[in-house]
Amino acid sequence: MSTTNTAPVTRPTLDNWISIVSLGVIWGGTFMIVAIALRCYGPVTVAAARVALGGLALVGLALASGRPFPRLDGLLVAFLLGLGLLNAALPFLLLAWGQQHVPSAFAGLSMAVLPLFLLPLAHVFVPGDQLTPRRSAGFGMGLIGAVVLLGPGVLAAGEGDLAALGRLACIAATLCYAVSSIMTRRCPPMDATWLSAAILVVAALGLVPAMLWFEGVPGPATPGQMGAIVALGLVPTALAGLLRVRIIRTAGPGFMTLVNYQVPVWSIVFGVTLLGEDLPGRFYVALALIAGGLFVSQSGRKT
C-alpha cells in the first residue's frame, strides 16, 4: 500500500463539476441553518450534533453498501486524527461560535478566503498545483479583499469586541479547511465513504464530551430548530463531506477551490432574503476583490 496519495491532479470529470456545483449550494445554505440552530442551542452543541449525526449516517452508509473496512496502521490513524480535528471538529466549532456574533453571510464570505491559504500550501505539497505568477497576482488581490472583509481594527480586538473576534474565528476556520485539504490529498489510500465517516467519528469523540461538559445534554426545541440540527448533520456534513473527499482525491484541492466562487453568493442570498440580514457595503467590496483574485488565480489552470 502506498503511504501517500500524491498522484498528479487530473482533468475534472462531469461528476466532479456536478459535485462542485452541488457543494456550492449546500455549503452556501449551511450558515443560514447554523444561525437557526444557534437560536436555541450553544455553539459546542451545534458542532457536536453535526459531526455525531453525520458520522452515524456515513458509518451506516458504509456498512449498508458493503464497503470493505480499511486496514489501519499508524500513519493512517495519524492522518485520521489530524483530519478529524482540522476538517471537522475545530472549523465547525469556530464557525458556530463566530456566528453568534457575525451575520451568517459573513461566515459564508469568509470561506472565499480559503484559496489564499490553500494556494501556497498546494504549491509545496501537491504535484501539478504550482504557484505561478498569475496565481500569485490572484493571491495578492484576494488578500486585499480579506483585509477589507475583516474590517478596521480587527487585529487589535479585545475580549469585549465579540464581533471582531467572531470574524477572526470564521477566518481561522478557513485556515483549518485549507490545511485539511492538503492532508486529504496526501492521506494514505482509503475508501472515500469510510474516510469521510472516520473524520466525523473522530471529531465526535472530541466534541460530544466537550458539549456535555460545557453545555450539558441538549433539550427539546422548536421543530424548526431541531430540524436544523438534523439537517446540519445529514446534508452539509455527511453528504457534503463525502462529496468533498471525492473531489479532492480525484480532481485535487486546487479544483476544490472553485466552490468558493459560489458559497459567498449563496450565503448572501440566503442570509439577506430569508434571515433579513443587513450587510455593510464593505462585504460586497470584499466579495468582488476575493472573487476577482480567485478568477485571476484559476484562469491559468489547464484543468
SVG drawing of the C-alpha trace seen along z (x, -y; Angstrom):
<svg xmlns="http://www.w3.org/2000/svg" viewBox="-42 -51 49 57">
<polyline fill="none" stroke="black" stroke-width="0.4" points="0.0,0.0 1.3,-3.4 1.9,-5.7 0.7,-8.9 -1.9,-9.9 0.1,-12.4 -0.8,-11.5 -0.8,-14.4 -4.0,-16.4 -6.2,-15.0 -8.7,-16.8 -12.1,-17.2 -14.9,-14.9 -18.5,-15.7 -19.2,-14.1 -16.6,-16.5 -18.4,-19.5 -21.8,-18.4 -20.4,-17.8 -18.7,-21.2 -21.9,-23.0 -23.9,-20.9 -21.4,-21.7 -21.7,-25.5 -25.5,-25.4 -25.3,-23.1 -22.5,-25.0 -23.9,-28.3 -27.1,-27.5 -25.3,-25.9 -24.6,-29.2 -28.3,-30.1 -29.1,-26.7 -26.4,-27.1 -27.9,-30.6 -31.3,-29.0 -29.9,-26.2 -28.0,-28.7 -31.2,-30.4 -31.8,-27.5 -28.5,-25.6 -25.0,-26.6 -22.1,-26.5 -20.5,-23.4 -23.8,-21.5 -24.4,-22.6 -20.9,-21.5 -21.1,-18.2 -24.5,-17.4 -23.2,-18.0 -20.4,-15.5 -22.2,-12.9 -25.2,-12.7 -23.1,-13.0 -20.7,-10.3 -23.6,-7.9 -25.1,-8.4 -21.9,-7.7 -21.0,-4.7 -24.4,-3.3 -24.0,-4.0 -20.6,-2.3 -21.9,0.8 -25.1,0.9 -23.2,0.6 -20.7,3.3 -17.6,1.1 -14.6,3.1 -13.4,1.9 -10.0,0.2 -6.8,1.7 -5.5,-0.7 -1.8,-1.4 0.0,-4.1 0.3,-6.6 -3.4,-6.3 -4.5,-6.7 -2.4,-9.8 -4.0,-11.3 -7.5,-10.4 -6.8,-12.2 -5.5,-15.2 -8.3,-15.4 -10.9,-14.8 -9.6,-17.9 -8.8,-20.2 -11.5,-19.1 -14.5,-18.9 -14.1,-19.5 -12.2,-22.8 -13.7,-24.6 -17.3,-23.6 -16.7,-24.9 -15.1,-28.1 -17.8,-28.8 -20.6,-28.1 -19.0,-30.3 -18.3,-33.0 -21.8,-33.0 -23.1,-34.1 -21.5,-37.5 -21.5,-38.0 -24.2,-37.6 -24.4,-34.2 -23.5,-35.8 -20.1,-36.9 -19.3,-33.3 -20.1,-32.3 -18.0,-35.1 -15.1,-34.0 -15.0,-30.7 -13.9,-32.7 -10.6,-33.4 -9.7,-29.7 -7.7,-29.7 -5.4,-32.4 -4.3,-29.8 -4.5,-26.8 -2.6,-28.1 0.8,-28.4 0.2,-25.1 -0.7,-23.3 2.4,-24.8 4.6,-23.0 2.7,-19.7 0.6,-18.9 2.2,-18.0 0.7,-20.0 -0.6,-22.8 2.4,-25.2 2.1,-28.8 2.6,-30.6 2.9,-34.4 -0.7,-34.5 -1.8,-32.7 0.4,-34.9 -1.3,-38.0 -4.7,-36.5 -3.4,-35.7 -2.4,-39.3 -5.8,-40.6 -7.7,-38.2 -5.5,-39.1 -6.6,-42.7 -10.2,-41.5 -9.7,-39.5 -8.4,-42.6 -11.4,-44.6 -13.7,-41.8 -12.2,-41.7 -12.6,-45.4 -10.6,-48.1 -9.1,-47.4 -9.8,-43.6 -6.2,-42.7 -6.5,-44.9 -9.8,-43.4 -10.1,-42.6 -12.4,-40.3 -15.1,-43.0 -15.2,-43.2 -17.1,-40.0 -18.0,-40.9 -14.3,-41.3 -13.4,-38.1 -16.3,-36.3 -14.8,-37.5 -11.4,-36.1 -12.9,-32.8 -14.6,-32.4 -11.3,-33.2 -9.4,-30.8 -11.9,-28.1 -10.9,-28.6 -7.3,-28.0 -8.3,-24.7 -10.0,-23.7 -7.0,-24.7 -4.6,-22.5 -7.1,-19.6 -7.5,-19.8 -3.8,-19.2 -3.9,-16.4 -6.9,-14.8 -4.9,-14.8 -1.9,-13.2 -3.8,-10.8 -2.9,-7.1 -5.4,-5.4 -8.7,-4.7 -12.3,-4.2 -13.9,-7.7 -17.0,-6.7 -15.0,-5.3 -12.6,-8.2 -15.5,-10.7 -17.1,-8.7 -13.9,-8.3 -13.2,-12.0 -16.6,-12.7 -16.4,-9.9 -13.0,-11.3 -14.4,-14.8 -17.5,-13.5 -15.2,-11.7 -13.8,-15.1 -16.8,-17.4 -19.5,-15.3 -17.7,-15.1 -17.0,-18.9 -20.7,-19.5 -21.7,-17.5 -19.0,-19.3 -19.7,-22.9 -23.4,-22.9 -24.9,-19.7 -27.4,-17.4 -29.4,-19.3 -33.0,-19.7 -36.1,-19.9 -36.6,-22.9 -39.0,-24.1 -39.5,-21.7 -37.6,-24.1 -34.6,-24.4 -34.4,-20.6 -34.8,-20.1 -32.0,-22.4 -29.7,-20.3 -30.7,-17.1 -30.2,-18.8 -26.8,-20.0 -25.7,-16.5 -27.1,-14.8 -26.7,-17.3 -23.8,-19.8 -21.8,-17.5 -22.3,-13.9 -23.3,-14.3 -21.1,-17.3 -18.2,-15.7 -18.4,-12.7 -18.5,-14.9 -15.6,-17.0 -13.3,-14.0 -14.2,-12.5 -13.5,-15.8 -10.1,-16.4 -8.9,-12.9 -9.9,-12.8 -9.5,-16.3 -7.2,-17.8 -7.5,-20.6 -6.9,-23.3 -10.1,-22.4 -11.9,-22.2 -11.4,-26.0 -13.9,-26.6 -16.6,-26.0 -15.5,-29.3 -17.0,-31.2 -20.4,-30.0 -20.5,-29.8 -20.3,-33.5 -23.0,-34.3 -25.4,-31.7 -24.7,-32.7 -25.6,-36.3 -28.7,-35.3 -30.0,-33.1 -28.9,-35.4 -30.4,-38.6 -33.6,-37.1 -34.5,-34.5 -32.9,-35.8 -33.2,-39.5 -29.6,-40.3 -28.3,-43.8 -24.7,-43.7 -22.3,-46.6 -21.1,-47.8 -17.5,-46.6 -18.7,-43.0 -19.7,-43.4 -16.4,-45.2 -14.5,-42.3 -16.5,-39.7 -15.7,-41.5 -11.9,-41.6 -11.8,-38.0 -13.8,-36.7 -11.5,-38.7 -8.5,-37.1 -10.0,-33.7 -10.7,-34.3 -7.2,-35.5 -5.6,-32.6 -7.8,-30.0 -7.9,-31.4 -4.5,-29.9 -5.4,-26.4 -5.2,-23.7 -7.9,-21.6"/>
</svg>
